């Protein structure tokens, strides 16, 4: 509790634990201001509004002051006084009581009463030349105060003569200062003449420019407002009802102005206010009159004045004061997050310095020290599961509020559900409540420093569900709005899941590995010679034409040969397309380069690709060592060709078939992983491209996946005796292939129907075939 007297700067503090308190030791009939501040472990809160009250009046505690009594005539006395001091009046002075009696007599005291605003009273009907004892007291509504002591006065024996003017005053003295003159005198020497008062006159160089009338009992007067270093003439005369008496004069000069003397006490300088905590500020200043170490060796002390910025800006600021004996001071019990103004002054004995310059600083933020106020809950008729919370911010926020927490539950002793409100909002809507249910709630505020205290626990009951019974099946806590949200979320999730499956399927189809073609034809590699290189047969395969044949022709028609339409256009070869308009690989099998047993032959001699081609051809000879269908045997090669195969003697290994210029080349053995480029054969082949070629298809033990296996008895080989000799034809099954098929079924069969070893063998067969074709092309293009 804080209180102070109205009009005073001194503030008093009293610690109170209850809700009532009696202030003691106050002054009577005095107005006080009182306000309260609540304090807990977190600090002091905001102050209440000031309440002003006045104490009751009482009898005056002191007598009237400056009482004088003098004889006015032979039958009257005049009494003059001043009221008691203000702090001792204890109420409104309603009057004065005067008691008087003849000196030395008892029991004959008389009393007179005057108004409260009187300062003079005349006692009449007295005896001549008699002494009287007189005393008086002040009155209030509560009673009479103490009396003065007895004052003695004597009446005149005879009445004074007022038929003539008084004599002149005597002993006139004038003392001049810088801007005023003090005048003293004594009354006239003849006392039997009535004297009513004195007239004082003065002027610069001449008298009576200004005048002043004073009482006959007054013996001094101060003339003020004069000019320094100026000559003044002063006059004084007594007067009565007849007129003024003779004046007396005095001439005096005022003193010249004195130079301004510096104040001995200077205000402190360099005042600093350092904030330590949310409730404490440290002050430090410098006293310029002390030495460098600021050591105080005398009795001086310092007074610190401080208040809040809002109070300092008001018309009647309310300051607090703290005394310090050093140049530092610690101010505590301040309010958090509040701006304060500080000033200090020096006091030494009865002298004081002016206040220093004002400095200000703001205390640190602290967590709220009071809960949110006026918390109310409003239910919505059409939405029984929704309520609206409204509140007011805490009274002691101790900083900017950054949010609120709302707690609610159906069991006050159990767990609480928390809703967070961001910012300084003062309303919030809570959804998902159960209709017809009693809820308990409480709130707390927070700022950057932490959470404030909880508000008192309140309760509310939600409205019953619209169009339904009050009770609900146990476990059902989803209202209509939440159900719609769940349905929308489920549909969206299903759409996203289906889209993910479709995207995964498309991706898998795109990244599915494609089977590697089994009949890729390699191009000729570069030769060391600078001649023109042969064209890439794979690039120009569109002119290569193989006749189609069905499965029956492979197994039952031994009299057909594989015929290839080969046309040279502009120095390059191209393969034609199939009759059905598609490109693909031919359906013939590839020879193997492994042992004779792996090729399906009983001995190396039966292998037509062995180094000895004669033994390989024996299987194709008819009676009389003649080839089948009258085909002559090719001559023995004189030198090896293409890694171990013997080349036929003579100028060329090609022969004309049926006069069409078709040639065939036997298969050469070699490393299946070598390059497709081969050396050029002897330059004896005809340079003119021929439109047709006969290609012999050799049966083997493990056939290509692109054709069915041939019977062992159908294996054969065609050859030619020379470039101009008659051409023979192999009696085995023949076929016409128009293009190189690349059917998807064949790719699948290659992927899923054969092992790695079989694929390696097929690649070796393909390499041998490409060597044959490269040799033919190299011979035609002289490369």
NORFEN-V126007 format. One record per residue. RES is the residue in one letter. PHI is phi in whole degrees, 0 to 359 (NA if undefined). Layout:
# NORFEN-V126007
RES_PHI + RES_PHI
This chain:
# NORFEN-V126007
X_NA + X_241 + X_209 + X_204 + X_285 + X_296 + X_91 + X_251 + X_261 + X_271 + X_250 + X_247 + X_231 + X_227 + X_272 + X_236 + X_255 + X_259 + X_256 + X_211 + X_199 + X_255 + X_280 + X_248 + X_74 + X_273 + X_275 + X_288 + X_51 + X_231 + X_269 + X_234 + X_251 + X_230 + X_212 + X_240 + X_222 + X_279 + X_227 + X_225 + X_295 + X_271 + X_125 + X_271 + X_265 + X_284 + X_279 + X_282 + X_290 + X_289 + X_242 + X_253 + X_213 + X_241 + X_288 + X_291 + X_280 + X_212 + X_291 + X_302 + X_268 + X_223 + X_277 + X_298 + X_252 + X_55 + X_276 + X_228 + X_227 + X_215 + X_283 + X_260 + X_198 + X_287 + X_228 + X_212 + X_229 + X_247 + X_250 + X_233 + X_203 + X_234 + X_292 + X_296 + X_305 + X_299 + X_290 + X_247 + X_285 + X_59 + X_148 + X_275 + X_286 + X_266 + X_174 + X_230 + X_246 + X_247 + X_243 + X_214 + X_198 + X_287 + X_292 + X_92 + X_255 + X_240 + X_80 + X_241 + X_284 + X_248 + X_231 + X_233 + X_236 + X_237 + X_286 + X_287 + X_263 + X_276 + X_233 + X_210 + X_211 + X_250 + X_270 + X_242 + X_57 + X_263 + X_271 + X_290 + X_48 + X_234 + X_271 + X_234 + X_255 + X_227 + X_215 + X_212 + X_216 + X_263 + X_240 + X_231 + X_292 + X_270 + X_146 + X_257 + X_273 + X_290 + X_272 + X_284 + X_285 + X_287 + X_253 + X_257 + X_214 + X_236 + X_282 + X_288 + X_286 + X_229 + X_287 + X_290 + X_275 + X_240 + X_271 + X_217 + X_279 + X_288 + X_284 + X_280 + X_296 + X_238 + X_56 + X_284 + X_227 + X_228 + X_246 + X_263 + X_239 + X_294 + X_231 + X_207 + X_227 + X_262 + X_245 + X_229 + X_199 + X_232 + X_292 + X_299 + X_288 + X_271 + X_262 + X_271 + X_253 + X_297 + X_239 + X_261 + X_171 + X_229 + X_242 + X_251 + X_233 + X_205 + X_187 + X_275 + X_89 + X_225 + X_276 + X_59 + X_290 + X_237 + X_216 + X_212 + X_259 + X_236 + X_290 + X_290 + X_272 + X_278 + X_236 + X_205 + X_199 + X_245 + X_266 + X_246 + X_76 + X_265 + X_271 + X_291 + X_53 + X_231 + X_267 + X_235 + X_246 + X_245 + X_235 + X_217 + X_214 + X_263 + X_212 + X_217 + X_289 + X_282 + X_157 + X_276 + X_273 + X_287 + X_274 + X_237 + X_235 + X_212 + X_249 + X_211 + X_246 + X_288 + X_283 + X_290 + X_294 + X_270 + X_293 + X_293 + X_264 + X_298 + X_293 + X_288 + X_247 + X_257 + X_291 + X_297 + X_235 + X_65 + X_292 + X_232 + X_240 + X_251 + X_278 + X_263 + X_223 + X_289 + X_235 + X_227 + X_228 + X_259 + X_251 + X_213 + X_213 + X_234 + X_261 + X_291 + X_273 + X_264 + X_283 + X_296 + X_279 + X_55 + X_272 + X_262 + X_247 + X_242 + X_263 + X_290 + X_214 + X_238 + X_242 + X_259 + X_244 + X_212 + X_197 + X_285 + X_296 + X_293 + X_291 + X_293 + X_276 + X_278 + X_287 + X_232 + X_295 + X_248 + X_263 + X_241 + X_234 + X_224 + X_265 + X_220 + X_257 + X_227 + X_274 + X_230 + X_205 + X_246 + X_256 + X_236 + X_60 + X_268 + X_269 + X_292 + X_52 + X_229 + X_273 + X_240 + X_245 + X_232 + X_211 + X_217 + X_219 + X_257 + X_234 + X_219 + X_67 + X_265 + X_259 + X_224 + X_269 + X_294 + X_290 + X_287 + X_296 + X_277 + X_241 + X_225 + X_199 + X_247 + X_292 + X_288 + X_282 + X_234 + X_295 + X_304 + X_259 + X_217 + X_278 + X_301 + X_254 + X_52 + X_284 + X_230 + X_238 + X_241 + X_266 + X_254 + X_300 + X_277 + X_231 + X_292 + X_265 + X_232 + X_225 + X_241 + X_259 + X_234 + X_200 + X_242 + X_294 + X_297 + X_288 + X_249 + X_281 + X_57 + X_143 + X_285 + X_285 + X_255 + X_171 + X_226 + X_237 + X_250 + X_246 + X_213 + X_198 + X_265 + X_231 + X_296 + X_264 + X_255 + X_281 + X_245 + X_268 + X_248 + X_241 + X_259 + X_244 + X_270 + X_82 + X_258 + X_295 + X_235 + X_208 + X_203 + X_252 + X_253 + X_250 + X_76 + X_276 + X_270 + X_299 + X_54 + X_228 + X_275 + X_243 + X_249 + X_216 + X_202 + X_223 + X_209 + X_258 + X_214 + X_222 + X_293 + X_265 + X_147 + X_258 + X_271 + X_288 + X_282 + X_283 + X_294 + X_285 + X_245 + X_214 + X_205 + X_241 + X_289 + X_284 + X_291 + X_295 + X_283 + X_74 + X_229 + X_290 + X_296 + X_282 + X_229 + X_302 + X_295 + X_90 + X_265 + X_232 + X_257 + X_272 + X_297 + X_297 + X_294 + X_296 + X_299 + X_298 + X_295 + X_296 + X_299 + X_296 + X_295 + X_296 + X_298 + X_296 + X_297 + X_298 + X_296 + X_294 + X_297 + X_300 + X_295 + X_298 + X_299 + X_298 + X_295 + X_296 + X_298 + X_296 + X_296 + X_294 + X_289 + X_269 + X_295 + X_293 + X_271 + X_291 + X_283 + X_300 + X_270 + X_237 + X_294 + X_261 + X_277 + X_268 + X_291 + X_279 + X_290 + X_262 + X_289 + X_276 + X_277 + X_291 + X_292 + X_280 + X_290 + X_289 + X_286 + X_294 + X_290 + X_290 + X_257 + X_274 + X_288 + X_263 + X_274 + X_234 + X_242 + X_285 + X_288 + X_212 + X_263 + X_294 + X_295 + X_294 + X_294 + X_263 + X_240 + X_252 + X_280 + X_262 + X_256 + X_249 + X_282 + X_248 + X_243 + X_282 + X_235 + X_236 + X_261 + X_236 + X_60 + X_83 + X_228 + X_253 + X_221 + X_260 + X_279 + X_262 + X_293 + X_295 + X_270 + X_89 + X_246 + X_264 + X_188 + X_271 + X_292 + X_265 + X_263 + X_272 + X_257 + X_288 + X_258 + X_246 + X_268 + X_292 + X_292 + X_294 + X_292 + X_273 + X_92 + X_255 + X_283 + X_210 + X_301 + X_292 + X_279 + X_280 + X_288 + X_255 + X_287 + X_302 + X_261 + X_289 + X_292 + X_293 + X_289 + X_270 + X_296 + X_288 + X_263 + X_275 + X_264 + X_298 + X_74 + X_54 + X_258 + X_290 + X_295 + X_58 + X_73 + X_279 + X_287 + X_288 + X_287 + X_291 + X_290 + X_288 + X_266 + X_213 + X_292 + X_223 + X_60 + X_68 + X_118 + X_278 + X_278 + X_273 + X_291 + X_288 + X_106 + X_289 + X_207 + X_260 + X_252 + X_223 + X_273 + X_245 + X_56 + X_69 + X_253 + X_78 + X_279 + X_234 + X_229 + X_227 + X_293 + X_283 + X_254 + X_269 + X_176 + X_293 + X_293 + X_258 + X_285 + X_293 + X_287 + X_283 + X_228 + X_294 + X_283 + X_286 + X_304 + X_279 + X_241 + X_284 + X_295 + X_277 + X_277 + X_296 + X_258 + X_283 + X_229 + X_222 + X_257 + X_248 + X_275 + X_259 + X_264 + X_283 + X_209 + X_296 + X_252 + X_268 + X_291 + X_291 + X_266 + X_212 + X_279 + X_291 + X_271 + X_289 + X_300 + X_283 + X_262 + X_288 + X_190 + X_208 + X_257 + X_205 + X_220 + X_283 + X_185 + X_295 + X_246 + X_285 + X_290 + X_262 + X_255 + X_224 + X_289 + X_279 + X_291 + X_294 + X_241 + X_207 + X_249 + X_246 + X_271 + X_203 + X_262 + X_286 + X_227 + X_286 + X_295 + X_295 + X_293 + X_297 + X_297 + X_295 + X_295 + X_286 + X_255 + X_256 + X_227 + X_272 + X_294 + X_295 + X_294 + X_296 + X_296 + X_297 + X_296 + X_293 + X_295 + X_298 + X_297 + X_295 + X_297 + X_298 + X_294 + X_296 + X_299 + X_295 + X_294 + X_296 + X_299 + X_294 + X_297 + X_292 + X_288 + X_256 + X_56 + X_249
